[in-house]
Amino acid sequence: KRREKELRSNLCGQGSDRSSMATGANGNLVRYDDTWHIMDDANKAPAGSEVSLCRIDTRSSEYAPEGQPGAGPKAWWSKSWIPFNYRVVEVPSGDLLNPECDALVFGHLEPGSPERSDAMASPQRRLVVIDEKVHELYGDRVRSYFTARGVAHELLVLDTVEENKSIELTLEICKKMKKFNLDRRREPVIGIGGGVCLDVVGLAASMFRRRTPYIRVPTTALAYVDASVGAKNGCNFLGSKNRLGTYVPPVAALLDSSFFRTQGARDISNSLGEMCKMGIMKSEELLGLLEKHASRLIADRFQPQSKDDTVPSRVLQIAIETMLEELTPNLWEDCLDRLVDFGHGVGQCLEMDSLGLNVELMHGEAVATDMSFMTVLSNVLGHLSDSDRDRILGILHNCGLPTYHPVLTRDFFKVAMEDRIKNSLGMRLPLPVGMGKARMFNDVTDEQFEATFVLWESLCKHSTVSVAKSKARMERVFLFSSESVNEGHPDKLCDQVSDAVLDACLAEDPKSKVACETAAKDNMVMVAGEITTQTKLDYEKVVRGVVAKIGFDSYVDDLSSVDSKGLCNKTCEVLVRINKQSPDIAGGVHVGKDDMDVGAGDQGIMFGYASDETEDCMPLTHSVATKLGKKLTDVRKSGKLWWLRPDGKTQVTIEYLQKADGSVEPKKFHTIVISTQHAEPSRATRCKEVAGYTGADETAPSMEVMNRLIVEEVIKATLSEIMLKNG
């Protein structure tokens, strides 16, 4: 025990020594004429010299023979102050992947600094390492962002889960960095993902050429307040969590809470474990906010309920600030008495041992289980009242976090605590002594631990949040999209021409055999295929009738023309390439067969499903997309938005919650896109634009007004008519 106390004193003393060196009072290294010199009196250095905060002390080696005080072996004591400066920067929710925001390219550089000005004037390249699941959700937006900003980039997509957090995964990143030929001074690697992704990217960057700058972009609530704000990185090794790693912080952590929207409820609860840690240890305000608002923070994924709702941002900011308060003065963990280790006494071993089990724990859940035990320990030791103990356990429970786990047995605890003492040079247990107050404790006896086990099990074993079979029952949030094209879109135009040919054949000959395909390009429409019918058909008349009904009445052979609609019913070329059905197909399909024994002339595979969220049993996204397209056509043909043209496309993305039972519930419209042809803004006139119009002439509105009218008359008007099946 005496040796442990000496080591603790020495380690904490190193931290104090480093702090005193930062004042520059002891530096004795001076640089002039491009050379460093040891000078005990820096005042004697030539004018313009650079004085370092570091120093070298020379003395006789303690192993030198007696009688050789000056000429014998020497010992040099090198004391270096190595500063690490990094930024933790929040951006408004949803802005990080907006090309108008430059944070992903320049956010690691101080605003107004010469370095930032130089970077903004130079071509930029970025290597992005992105988690596989994050890539599915945001990969296209990441690529679009860098493309829009003119940044050359490559994406390395990896499955960064805890089971894969290995040195092999880390080396995959190093290989990609070598292949990308990084400029290690000006091209920081960007890691986008959860804690595992950020940890292995940090480790790879710290090893590659001994230190390459990197940027952390956390996409989980847990990484937002934990992995992104510290200096440590690492990977698992031989069954131990983060056993390989370094203390090299990123040049910046860029924070955008909108990523949380696609996390499941359990993922958000998991993040609250680390936030509860900082509240219990340092901030009664944070603890109070979690106590009052945890359920809605989980349900809303930390998104504010109104523009005046500051609770989500306040919780995140307190968690980050309290974490930084503890990490910044002790970045290299010179002092091992760390409040941020609360929940990590045996929590890390608990997390690793539960991997692959039916009751597998996520990181924040393992931390919470450890915290509940240590909270009861503090109560047993007499440092925490019964009421504060129960309040802390209640907050953890209300955050959806487990306070008991069957793996945490007495035998497990003994082995894990021995590992803790070995690696931390003592127990060094941070324990709560009040709400938002903590102290460090050592030398807890086996009897006190046993008393804690008895009380902890009685309090938590039968009331804990269950994590059993959680992988099969986990909620998740996902995005689902559908698109639809208007009657003037080339795809839909061709469908309508083919349908019109079929309708005309069947009108006079119900036994017609029609296989008709249509193609359209540059004021030309071609119908081709194999048709056997008794109908005398004027194909050209059918084609021109469809084109006119849709509204295509103007074509100018000039891509820059604002008057051309791309097709004209009067001047378009109509090509007809129709033959009779081949005897081979006829024999295989219908000749000599009963009506109930006919085959298909064109083989294909399709799939579909019915959805109970709408009356027409179509997926809500598809239903809304088609209704938007219909509305876009209606307001054009009615004359309300006469300046619209036939070709248009709609796309609808809805955010869904998949519940534990597998059912899905639409939560909100995430994105609605409308792309449409239109007349020339502020110049086109109605009499010229609309064939057959004889009323008072009008001028097309400006682009800004067009956009506003489409929002009001198409989007809002359509959505106001939507009613889910459940009312």
C-alpha positions in Angstrom: 0.0 0.0 0.0 2.9 2.4 0.8 4.4 1.7 -2.7 1.0 2.4 -4.3 0.8 5.7 -2.5 4.3 6.7 -3.6 3.4 5.8 -7.3 0.2 7.8 -7.1 2.1 10.8 -5.7 4.7 10.6 -8.4 2.2 10.3 -11.2 0.1 13.2 -10.0 3.4 15.1 -9.5 4.3 14.6 -13.1 1.0 16.3 -14.1 1.9 19.3 -11.8 5.4 19.5 -13.2 4.0 19.6 -16.8 1.7 22.4 -15.7 4.5 24.4 -14.3 6.6 23.9 -17.4 3.7 25.4 -19.4 4.5 28.8 -17.8 7.9 28.8 -19.5 9.7 29.6 -16.2 12.1 26.7 -16.5 13.0 26.7 -20.2 16.7 26.8 -21.0 16.7 26.0 -24.8 17.3 29.0 -27.2 17.3 28.9 -31.0 19.3 31.4 -33.1 21.1 31.0 -36.4 18.8 28.0 -37.1 20.4 26.1 -34.2 19.2 25.2 -30.7 21.5 25.9 -27.7 21.4 25.2 -24.0 21.5 28.6 -22.2 20.7 28.9 -18.5 20.2 32.7 -19.0 18.0 33.3 -22.0 18.7 37.1 -21.6 22.1 36.5 -23.0 20.8 35.2 -26.3 21.1 37.3 -29.4 18.2 39.6 -30.3 15.3 37.8 -32.1 16.1 34.4 -30.6 13.4 31.8 -29.9 13.1 30.7 -26.3 11.6 27.3 -25.7 9.5 26.2 -22.8 11.5 23.0 -22.6 14.8 22.3 -20.9 17.8 19.9 -20.7 19.6 19.5 -17.4 23.0 17.8 -17.4 24.6 16.3 -14.4 27.0 13.4 -13.6 25.6 10.0 -14.0 24.7 8.3 -10.8 26.7 5.3 -12.2 29.9 7.3 -12.6 32.9 6.0 -10.6 33.8 8.0 -7.6 36.5 10.5 -8.2 35.3 11.5 -11.7 32.8 14.2 -10.9 33.3 16.2 -14.1 34.9 14.0 -16.7 33.0 10.8 -16.1 29.6 9.5 -17.6 26.8 12.1 -17.8 23.1 12.0 -17.4 20.7 14.3 -19.3 17.3 15.0 -18.0 15.1 16.1 -21.0 11.9 17.9 -20.1 9.7 18.6 -23.1 6.4 20.4 -23.1 4.3 19.0 -26.0 1.2 21.1 -26.5 -1.9 19.6 -28.1 -4.5 22.1 -29.4 -7.8 20.8 -30.8 -11.2 22.2 -31.4 -14.6 20.8 -30.4 -17.1 22.6 -32.6 -20.9 22.4 -32.7 -22.7 23.3 -35.9 -26.5 24.0 -36.1 -28.4 20.8 -36.4 -28.4 19.5 -39.9 -25.8 21.9 -41.3 -22.7 19.8 -41.3 -23.5 18.1 -44.6 -24.9 21.3 -46.1 -22.4 22.5 -48.8 -22.9 26.1 -47.7 -21.2 25.1 -44.4 -17.4 24.8 -44.7 -16.9 23.0 -41.4 -15.9 19.7 -42.9 -13.2 21.3 -44.9 -11.9 24.2 -42.8 -13.6 23.8 -39.4 -10.4 22.4 -37.8 -8.6 25.7 -38.4 -9.1 28.8 -36.2 -11.4 31.3 -37.9 -9.4 34.3 -39.2 -6.0 32.5 -38.8 -3.4 32.7 -41.6 -3.6 28.9 -41.8 -7.3 29.0 -42.5 -6.8 31.8 -45.1 -4.1 29.8 -46.9 -6.2 26.6 -46.9 -9.2 28.4 -48.3 -7.0 29.7 -51.2 -5.7 26.2 -52.0 -7.1 23.0 -53.6 -8.3 20.6 -51.0 -8.3 16.7 -50.8 -9.9 14.5 -48.1 -9.8 10.9 -47.2 -13.0 10.0 -45.3 -13.3 6.8 -43.3 -17.0 6.1 -42.7 -18.9 3.4 -40.8 -20.9 1.0 -43.0 -24.3 1.8 -41.6 -23.7 5.5 -41.6 -22.6 5.2 -45.2 -26.0 3.6 -46.1 -27.8 6.6 -44.6 -25.5 9.5 -45.4 -22.9 8.3 -47.9 -24.5 10.1 -50.9 -24.8 13.3 -49.0 -21.1 13.1 -47.9 -20.0 12.7 -51.6 -22.4 15.5 -52.7 -21.0 17.8 -50.1 -17.3 17.4 -51.1 -18.3 17.5 -54.8 -20.2 20.7 -54.4 -17.3 22.3 -52.6 -14.8 21.1 -55.2 -12.8 18.9 -52.8 -11.2 15.8 -54.3 -12.1 12.9 -52.0 -12.3 9.2 -51.5 -14.4 7.2 -49.0 -13.3 4.1 -47.2 -16.4 2.2 -45.9 -15.8 -0.2 -43.0 -18.0 -2.2 -40.6 -16.8 -0.6 -37.4 -18.6 -2.6 -34.7 -17.1 -3.5 -31.3 -16.4 -7.1 -32.5 -14.3 -5.8 -35.4 -12.3 -3.2 -33.3 -8.9 -4.8 -34.0 -5.4 -3.9 -35.1 -6.3 -5.5 -38.5 -9.1 -3.0 -39.0 -6.7 -0.2 -38.0 -4.1 -1.3 -40.5 -6.8 -1.3 -43.3 -7.1 2.4 -42.7 -3.3 2.9 -42.7 -3.1 1.1 -46.1 -5.7 3.4 -47.5 -3.9 6.5 -46.1 -0.7 5.3 -47.9 -2.6 4.7 -51.1 -4.3 8.1 -51.0 -0.8 9.6 -50.6 -1.9 12.0 -47.8 -0.2 15.3 -47.2 0.2 14.8 -43.4 0.3 18.5 -42.7 -2.6 19.8 -44.7 -5.0 16.9 -45.3 -6.6 15.6 -42.1 -8.3 12.2 -42.3 -12.0 12.4 -41.5 -13.6 9.7 -39.4 -17.5 9.7 -39.6 -19.2 7.2 -37.4 -19.7 6.0 -33.8 -17.1 5.6 -31.1 -15.5 2.5 -32.6 -14.9 4.2 -36.0 -13.5 7.3 -34.3 -11.2 5.3 -32.1 -9.6 3.2 -34.9 -9.3 6.2 -37.2 -7.5 8.1 -34.4 -5.1 5.2 -33.8 -4.4 4.8 -37.5 -3.7 8.5 -37.9 -1.4 8.6 -34.8 0.7 5.7 -36.2 0.8 6.8 -39.8 4.0 8.8 -40.3 4.0 9.0 -36.4 1.2 11.6 -36.4 -1.2 12.5 -39.1 -4.0 15.0 -38.3 -7.5 13.7 -38.2 -11.0 14.9 -37.6 -13.8 13.2 -35.7 -17.4 13.5 -36.8 -19.5 11.5 -34.3 -22.8 10.2 -35.6 -24.1 8.7 -32.3 -25.2 10.5 -29.2 -22.6 8.4 -27.2 -19.7 9.4 -29.4 -20.9 13.0 -29.4 -20.2 13.4 -25.7 -17.5 10.7 -25.1 -15.2 9.5 -27.9 -15.2 12.7 -29.8 -14.0 15.1 -27.1 -10.9 13.4 -25.7 -7.4 12.6 -26.7 -7.4 8.8 -26.5 -7.8 6.4 -29.3 -7.3 2.6 -29.6 -8.4 -0.9 -30.5 -9.2 -4.1 -28.6 -6.4 -6.6 -28.3 -6.4 -10.2 -27.0 -9.8 -9.9 -25.5 -9.1 -6.6 -23.6 -10.9 -3.4 -24.5 -8.7 -0.6 -26.0 -5.5 -2.3 -24.9 -3.6 -0.8 -27.8 -3.8 2.9 -28.3 -2.2 6.4 -28.0 -2.9 9.8 -26.6 -3.1 11.8 -29.7 -6.2 14.1 -30.0 -7.9 15.0 -33.2 -7.3 18.5 -34.7 -11.1 18.9 -34.4 -14.3 17.2 -33.4 -17.2 18.5 -35.5 -20.6 18.0 -33.8 -24.0 17.8 -35.5 -26.9 16.4 -33.4 -29.1 15.7 -36.4 -27.3 12.4 -36.9 -29.2 11.1 -33.8 -32.4 11.1 -35.8 -31.6 7.7 -37.4 -30.6 6.0 -34.1 -32.8 3.6 -32.2 -34.2 4.3 -28.7 -31.7 1.9 -27.1 -28.8 3.7 -28.8 -30.0 7.0 -27.3 -30.4 5.4 -23.9 -26.9 4.0 -24.2 -25.5 7.5 -24.7 -27.3 8.7 -21.5 -25.0 6.4 -19.6 -22.0 8.6 -20.2 -24.1 11.8 -19.6 -25.3 10.4 -16.3 -21.7 9.7 -15.4 -20.8 13.4 -15.7 -24.0 14.5 -14.0 -23.4 12.2 -11.0 -19.7 13.2 -10.7 -19.8 16.9 -11.5 -23.1 18.6 -12.4 -26.3 18.5 -10.4 -27.9 20.6 -13.2 -27.2 18.0 -15.8 -28.5 15.3 -13.5 -31.7 17.3 -12.9 -32.3 17.7 -16.6 -31.8 14.0 -17.3 -34.1 13.2 -14.4 -36.9 15.4 -15.8 -36.4 15.0 -19.5 -34.8 11.6 -20.2 -37.9 10.0 -21.7 -38.6 12.7 -24.2 -34.9 13.1 -25.1 -35.0 9.4 -26.0 -38.2 9.6 -27.9 -37.3 12.8 -29.8 -33.6 11.7 -30.4 -32.4 15.0 -28.8 -34.3 17.1 -31.4 -35.9 20.2 -29.9 -39.7 20.3 -29.6 -39.8 24.0 -30.6 -37.4 26.8 -31.5 -37.4 27.8 -27.8 -36.6 24.3 -26.5 -33.0 24.5 -25.2 -33.1 21.3 -23.1 -31.4 19.0 -25.7 -28.6 21.4 -26.5 -28.1 22.2 -22.8 -27.7 18.6 -21.8 -25.2 17.9 -24.6 -23.2 21.1 -23.8 -22.9 20.4 -20.1 -21.9 16.8 -20.8 -19.1 18.0 -23.2 -17.9 20.9 -20.9 -17.7 18.8 -17.8 -15.8 16.1 -19.8 -13.4 18.6 -21.2 -12.8 20.1 -17.7 -11.6 16.7 -16.5 -9.6 15.7 -19.6 -7.8 18.9 -20.7 -5.5 19.3 -17.6 -4.7 15.6 -17.6 -4.7 14.8 -21.3 -2.0 12.1 -21.0 -3.5 10.7 -17.8 -0.3 11.6 -15.8 -2.6 11.5 -12.8 -4.7 8.4 -12.6 -7.2 9.8 -10.1 -9.8 10.5 -12.7 -13.5 11.3 -12.1 -14.2 10.3 -15.7 -13.4 6.7 -14.7 -16.7 6.4 -12.8 -18.5 3.5 -14.3 -15.2 2.1 -15.7 -13.9 0.4 -12.6 -15.2 -3.0 -13.9 -17.5 -1.7 -16.6 -15.1 -2.2 -19.5 -14.5 -5.8 -18.5 -18.3 -6.3 -18.2 -18.8 -4.9 -21.7 -16.2 -7.2 -23.2 -17.4 -10.3 -21.3 -21.0 -9.8 -22.4 -20.2 -9.6 -26.1 -22.1 -12.3 -28.0 -24.3 -13.2 -25.0 -28.1 -13.1 -25.0 -27.7 -10.3 -22.5 -25.0 -8.3 -24.4 -24.3 -4.8 -23.1 -23.5 -1.7 -25.1 -20.8 0.6 -23.7 -23.1 3.0 -21.9 -25.1 0.2 -20.4 -22.0 -1.5 -19.0 -21.0 1.9 -17.6 -24.4 2.3 -16.0 -24.3 -1.2 -14.4 -20.9 -0.4 -12.9 -22.2 3.1 -11.7 -25.2 1.5 -10.0 -22.9 -0.9 -8.0 -20.4 1.9 -7.1 -23.3 4.2 -6.1 -24.4 1.5 -3.6 -20.8 1.1 -2.5 -20.6 4.8 -1.6 -23.8 4.4 0.4 -22.4 1.3 2.2 -19.2 3.3 3.0 -21.3 6.1 4.5 -20.5 8.8 1.9 -23.9 8.9 0.2 -27.3 9.1 1.8 -30.1 6.5 1.1 -32.2 9.2 -0.6 -29.4 10.3 -3.0 -28.6 6.6 -3.7 -32.1 5.8 -4.6 -32.4 9.0 -6.7 -29.3 8.1 -8.7 -30.6 4.6 -9.3 -33.9 5.9 -10.3 -32.4 8.3 -12.8 -30.4 5.5 -14.4 -33.6 3.4 -14.6 -35.6 6.2 -16.2 -32.9 6.7 -18.8 -33.6 3.2 -19.9 -30.3 1.9 -18.5 -29.6 -1.4 -16.7 -28.6 -1.2 -13.0 -27.9 -4.9 -12.7 -26.4 -7.6 -14.9 -26.0 -11.3 -14.3 -22.4 -11.4 -15.5 -21.4 -9.1 -12.7 -20.9 -11.8 -10.1 -18.6 -11.8 -7.1 -16.0 -13.9 -8.9 -16.2 -11.7 -12.0 -15.8 -8.6 -9.8 -12.8 -10.0 -8.0 -10.9 -10.6 -11.3 -12.0 -7.3 -12.8 -11.0 -5.3 -9.7 -7.6 -7.1 -9.7 -7.1 -5.9 -13.3 -8.2 -2.4 -12.3 -5.6 -2.3 -9.4 -2.9 -3.6 -11.7 -3.5 -1.2 -14.5 -4.4 1.9 -12.5 -1.8 1.3 -9.7 -4.5 1.1 -7.1 -8.2 1.0 -6.9 -8.7 4.7 -7.6 -12.5 4.5 -7.4 -14.4 7.7 -8.1 -17.6 7.6 -6.0 -20.5 10.0 -5.6 -20.7 11.8 -2.3 -23.8 13.8 -3.2 -25.7 14.9 -6.2 -23.1 16.2 -8.7 -20.3 15.7 -6.2 -17.6 13.1 -6.1 -14.3 12.0 -4.4 -11.6 9.4 -5.1 -11.4 6.3 -2.8 -8.9 3.5 -2.2 -8.4 0.5 0.0 -12.0 -0.7 0.1 -12.1 -4.0 2.0 -13.5 -7.3 0.8 -16.1 -7.1 3.6 -17.3 -3.7 2.3 -17.6 -5.1 -1.2 -19.6 -8.1 0.0 -22.0 -5.8 1.9 -22.4 -3.8 -1.3 -23.2 -7.0 -3.3 -25.9 -8.0 -0.9 -27.5 -4.5 -0.9 -27.0 -4.0 -4.6 -28.7 -7.2 -5.5 -31.6 -6.5 -3.2 -32.1 -3.1 -4.7 -31.5 -3.7 -8.4 -31.7 -7.4 -9.4 -35.5 -7.5 -9.9 -36.0 -3.9 -11.0 -33.4 -3.4 -13.7 -34.0 -2.5 -17.3 -33.8 -5.8 -19.3 -31.3 -6.1 -22.2 -32.0 -9.8 -22.9 -32.4 -10.6 -26.6 -32.0 -7.0 -27.3 -30.4 -7.5 -30.7 -33.6 -9.1 -32.0 -35.9 -6.5 -30.4 -34.0 -3.2 -30.9 -35.9 -0.2 -32.2 -34.5 1.7 -35.0 -35.2 4.8 -37.0 -34.8 4.6 -40.8 -35.6 6.7 -43.9 -37.7 5.3 -46.8 -38.2 7.1 -50.2 -40.4 6.8 -53.2 -40.6 8.7 -56.4 -43.1 9.3 -59.1 -43.0 11.0 -62.6 -45.6 13.2 -64.2 -47.4 12.5 -67.4 -44.9 14.6 -69.3 -41.8 12.7 -68.1 -40.3 10.7 -71.0 -41.0 7.4 -69.2 -44.6 8.2 -68.5 -45.1 9.7 -72.1 -43.9 6.4 -73.6 -46.2 4.4 -71.3 -49.2 6.5 -72.3 -48.5 6.1 -76.0 -48.2 2.3 -75.6 -51.4 2.2 -73.5 -53.2 4.3 -76.1 -52.2 1.8 -78.9 -53.4 -1.1 -76.7 -56.7 0.7 -75.9 -57.4 1.5 -79.6 -56.8 -2.2 -80.6 -59.0 -3.6 -77.9 -61.8 -1.1 -78.6 -62.6 -2.9 -81.9 -60.9 -6.3 -81.5 -61.0 -7.7 -77.9 -58.8 -10.6 -78.9 -56.0 -8.4 -80.1 -52.4 -9.5 -79.2 -50.4 -6.4 -78.5 -46.7 -6.1 -77.6 -46.0 -2.5 -78.1 -42.9 -0.4 -77.0 -42.5 3.3 -77.4 -39.3 5.5 -77.4 -39.1 9.3 -77.5 -36.1 11.6 -78.3 -35.7 15.1 -79.7 -39.2 15.7 -81.1 -39.5 12.1 -82.3 -41.8 9.3 -81.1 -41.3 5.8 -82.3 -43.7 2.9 -81.7 -42.4 -0.6 -82.3 -43.4 -4.2 -81.6 -45.5 -7.1 -82.6 -49.3 -6.6 -82.9 -51.9 -9.0 -84.3 -55.4 -7.3 -84.5 -58.4 -6.8 -86.7 -58.4 -3.1 -85.9 -57.5 -0.7 -88.7 -55.3 1.6 -86.7 -53.8 5.1 -87.5 -50.7 4.9 -85.3 -49.6 8.4 -86.1 -53.0 9.9 -85.1 -52.9 8.0 -81.8 -49.3 9.2 -81.0 -50.1 12.9 -81.8 -53.3 12.7 -79.8 -51.4 11.5 -76.7 -48.7 14.2 -77.1 -51.3 16.9 -77.5 -53.3 15.7 -74.4 -50.3 15.8 -72.2 -49.5 19.4 -73.3 -46.4 19.2 -75.5 -47.0 21.8 -78.2 -43.6 23.5 -78.7 -40.2 22.3 -80.0 -37.2 24.4 -80.9 -34.0 22.6 -82.1 -31.8 24.6 -79.7 -30.8 23.4 -76.3 -30.6 27.0 -75.0 -34.2 27.8 -76.0 -36.6 28.8 -73.2 -39.6 28.4 -75.5 -39.1 24.8 -76.4 -41.0 22.2 -74.3 -39.0 19.4 -75.9 -41.8 18.0 -78.1 -44.6 19.3 -80.3 -47.7 17.3 -81.2 -47.9 19.0 -84.7 -44.3 18.8 -85.8 -42.8 15.7 -84.1 -41.6 12.9 -86.3 -43.6 9.7 -85.8 -41.9 6.4 -86.6 -43.9 3.2 -86.8 -42.2 -0.2 -86.8 -45.0 -2.7 -86.1 -45.0 -6.4 -87.3 -47.5 -9.2 -86.6 -46.8 -11.5 -83.7 -44.3 -14.2 -84.6 -45.8 -17.7 -85.1 -43.4 -19.1 -82.5 -44.6 -16.8 -79.8 -48.3 -17.2 -80.9 -48.0 -21.0 -80.6 -46.4 -20.8 -77.2 -48.8 -18.2 -75.8 -52.4 -18.6 -77.1 -52.8 -20.5 -80.4 -54.6 -23.8 -79.8 -55.0 -23.0 -76.1 -58.1 -22.5 -73.9 -58.8 -19.1 -72.5 -57.6 -20.3 -69.0 -54.4 -21.8 -70.4 -52.8 -18.8 -72.1 -49.2 -17.9 -71.3 -47.3 -14.6 -71.2 -45.5 -13.3 -74.2 -43.1 -11.3 -72.1 -41.5 -13.0 -69.1 -40.6 -10.9 -66.1 -40.2 -10.9 -62.4 -41.6 -8.4 -60.0 -42.4 -8.2 -56.3 -44.6 -6.0 -54.1 -46.3 -5.7 -50.8 -49.4 -4.2 -49.3 -49.1 -1.6 -46.5 -51.8 -1.0 -43.9 -50.8 2.7 -43.4 -53.0 4.0 -46.3 -56.5 3.2 -47.6 -55.1 2.2 -51.0 -52.7 -0.2 -49.3 -49.7 1.5 -51.0 -46.7 2.6 -49.0 -47.2 6.1 -47.7 -44.2 7.5 -49.5 -45.5 6.1 -52.9 -49.0 7.3 -52.3 -47.9 10.9 -51.4 -45.4 11.0 -54.3 -48.1 10.1 -56.9 -50.6 12.5 -55.3 -48.0 15.3 -55.5 -47.5 14.5 -59.2 -51.2 14.5 -59.8 -51.6 17.9 -58.1 -48.7 19.3 -60.2 -50.6 18.3 -63.3 -54.0 19.5 -62.0 -52.8 23.1 -61.2 -51.1 23.3 -64.6 -54.1 22.2 -66.6 -56.6 24.2 -64.5 -54.6 27.4 -65.2 -53.8 28.1 -61.6 -50.1 27.6 -62.2 -50.2 28.0 -66.0 -46.5 28.5 -66.3 -45.8 24.9 -65.4 -44.9 22.5 -68.2 -45.7 18.8 -68.6 -42.4 17.1 -67.5 -42.0 16.7 -63.7 -40.9 14.4 -61.0 -41.6 14.1 -57.3 -39.7 12.3 -54.5 -40.9 11.8 -50.9 -38.8 10.6 -48.0 -40.4 9.7 -44.7 -38.7 9.0 -41.3 -40.0 5.7 -39.9 -39.7 4.2 -36.4 -39.4 0.4 -36.5 -40.6 -0.9 -33.2 -39.4 -3.9 -31.2 -42.2 -6.1 -32.6 -41.1 -5.3 -36.2 -44.0 -2.9 -37.0 -43.1 0.5 -38.5 -44.7 3.8 -37.8 -44.2 7.0 -40.0 -42.9 9.8 -37.8 -42.5 12.7 -40.1 -41.8 13.9 -43.7 -38.1 14.1 -43.9 -37.7 15.5 -47.4 -40.0 16.4 -50.3 -38.5 17.1 -53.7 -40.3 18.5 -56.8 -38.5 18.9 -60.1 -40.5 20.3 -62.9 -40.4 22.1 -66.3 -41.6 25.7 -66.3 -41.8 28.7 -68.5 -39.1 31.4 -68.4 -39.5 33.3 -65.1 -40.5 37.0 -65.3 -40.6 36.9 -69.2 -42.9 34.2 -70.6 -46.5 35.2 -71.4 -49.6 33.1 -70.9 -51.0 33.7 -74.4 -47.8 32.4 -76.0 -47.2 29.7 -73.5 -50.6 28.0 -73.3 -52.0 26.8 -76.6 -55.6 27.9 -77.2 -55.7 30.4 -74.3 -57.7 33.6 -75.2 -58.1 35.3 -71.8 -56.2 38.3 -70.4 -52.5 37.9 -70.8 -50.1 37.4 -67.9 -46.4 37.3 -67.3 -44.8 34.3 -65.6 -43.7 35.1 -62.0 -40.1 35.2 -60.8 -38.3 32.0 -59.8 -38.7 32.9 -56.1 -42.5 33.3 -56.5 -42.7 30.1 -58.6 -41.0 28.1 -55.8 -43.3 29.6 -53.2 -46.4 28.9 -55.2 -45.4 25.3 -55.7 -44.9 24.9 -52.0 -48.3 26.4 -51.2 -50.5 25.1 -54.1 -48.9 21.7 -54.6 -47.0 20.5 -51.6 -49.1 22.0 -48.7 -52.3 21.5 -50.6 -51.5 17.8 -51.2 -50.3 17.1 -47.6 -53.5 18.7 -46.2 -55.5 16.1 -48.0 -53.5 13.1 -46.7 -55.2 11.0 -44.1 -53.6 7.9 -42.6 -55.7 4.8 -42.3 -55.6 5.2 -38.5 -57.1 8.7 -38.8 
